[in-house]
Amino acid sequence: MTFQETIESGLKQMETMLGSKEFTYDGEVFKCHVGTQTVSSVLETGGFDETQTIVLVVRKSVFDDGIYPQDNEKIIYNEVTYYVDVVNFDATDSFLNIVLKKTK
């Protein structure tokens, strides 16, 4: 088994153990697991501005066509619409960290 196959297998196990989370991108549903989730508030004129940030860890292999989410594209996770802030590829080329943001 190659190093990438080992990582792929481990990520599949994590998806199962953590409840098989899914997100919708470009009309398709993809499996993932959540890396981190934060909520922050900044005092602005007229009140607080709340920003939610979620990092989705996604196997590259789930994108059969090789087309990955890009900055500012829409992703639906847990029935909430978020926008892609940045997509980071790991050093092993096995998975993506998709950083999503939603501002209230």
C-alpha positions as CSV (number, residue, x, y, z in Angstrom):
1,M,0.0,0.0,0.0
2,T,1.4,3.4,-1.0
3,F,1.6,6.3,1.4
4,Q,-1.3,8.1,-0.3
5,E,-3.4,5.0,-0.2
6,T,-2.7,4.7,3.6
7,I,-3.8,8.3,4.1
8,E,-6.9,7.8,1.9
9,S,-7.8,4.7,4.0
10,G,-7.3,6.7,7.3
11,L,-9.5,9.6,6.0
12,K,-12.3,7.2,5.0
13,Q,-12.2,5.7,8.6
14,M,-12.3,9.1,10.1
15,E,-15.4,10.0,7.9
16,T,-17.1,6.9,9.2
17,M,-16.1,7.4,12.9
18,L,-17.1,11.1,12.9
19,G,-20.6,10.5,11.4
20,S,-20.1,10.7,7.6
21,K,-20.6,14.4,7.2
22,E,-21.4,15.7,3.7
23,F,-21.4,19.0,1.8
24,T,-22.9,20.2,-1.5
25,Y,-20.8,21.9,-4.1
26,D,-21.9,22.6,-7.6
27,G,-25.0,20.4,-7.2
28,E,-23.1,17.3,-6.1
29,V,-22.8,15.8,-2.6
30,F,-19.3,15.0,-1.2
31,K,-18.2,13.2,2.0
32,C,-15.9,15.0,4.4
33,H,-15.1,15.5,8.1
34,V,-14.8,18.8,10.0
35,G,-11.3,19.8,11.0
36,T,-12.1,22.9,13.0
37,Q,-15.0,25.2,13.6
38,T,-14.8,28.7,15.1
39,V,-17.1,31.7,15.7
40,S,-15.7,35.2,16.2
41,S,-17.2,38.6,16.8
42,V,-15.8,42.0,15.9
43,L,-17.3,45.2,17.2
44,E,-18.4,47.3,14.2
45,T,-20.4,50.5,13.9
46,G,-23.9,49.5,14.9
47,G,-23.0,46.3,16.7
48,F,-21.1,43.1,16.5
49,D,-20.2,41.4,13.2
50,E,-20.1,37.6,13.7
51,T,-18.0,35.3,11.4
52,Q,-18.2,31.5,11.4
53,T,-15.3,29.6,10.0
54,I,-15.3,25.9,9.3
55,V,-12.5,23.8,7.8
56,L,-13.7,20.7,5.9
57,V,-11.1,18.0,5.3
58,V,-11.9,16.3,2.0
59,R,-10.2,13.4,0.2
60,K,-9.0,14.5,-3.3
61,S,-10.4,11.3,-4.7
62,V,-14.0,12.3,-4.1
63,F,-13.6,14.9,-6.8
64,D,-13.8,12.4,-9.7
65,D,-13.4,15.1,-12.4
66,G,-10.5,16.8,-10.7
67,I,-12.4,20.1,-10.3
68,Y,-12.0,21.5,-6.8
69,P,-13.8,24.3,-5.1
70,Q,-12.3,27.8,-5.6
71,D,-12.2,30.9,-3.6
72,N,-15.6,32.7,-3.2
73,E,-17.6,29.7,-4.5
74,K,-20.7,28.5,-2.6
75,I,-20.8,25.4,-0.5
76,I,-23.7,24.1,1.5
77,Y,-22.9,22.4,4.8
78,N,-25.5,21.4,7.4
79,E,-28.1,23.2,5.3
80,V,-26.2,26.5,5.7
81,T,-24.6,28.4,2.8
82,Y,-20.9,29.2,3.2
83,Y,-18.4,30.7,0.9
84,V,-14.9,29.2,0.2
85,D,-12.3,31.4,1.8
86,V,-9.3,29.3,0.7
87,V,-8.5,25.8,-0.4
88,N,-5.2,24.3,0.9
89,F,-3.7,21.1,-0.6
90,D,-1.7,18.9,1.8
91,A,1.9,18.0,1.1
92,T,1.1,14.4,0.2
93,D,-1.5,15.4,-2.4
94,S,-4.1,13.2,-0.8
95,F,-6.6,15.7,0.7
96,L,-7.8,19.3,0.8
97,N,-8.6,21.6,3.6
98,I,-11.5,23.8,2.5
99,V,-11.9,26.8,4.7
100,L,-15.4,28.1,4.6
101,K,-16.7,31.5,6.0
102,K,-20.1,32.9,6.8
103,T,-20.6,36.4,8.1
104,K,-23.8,37.5,9.8
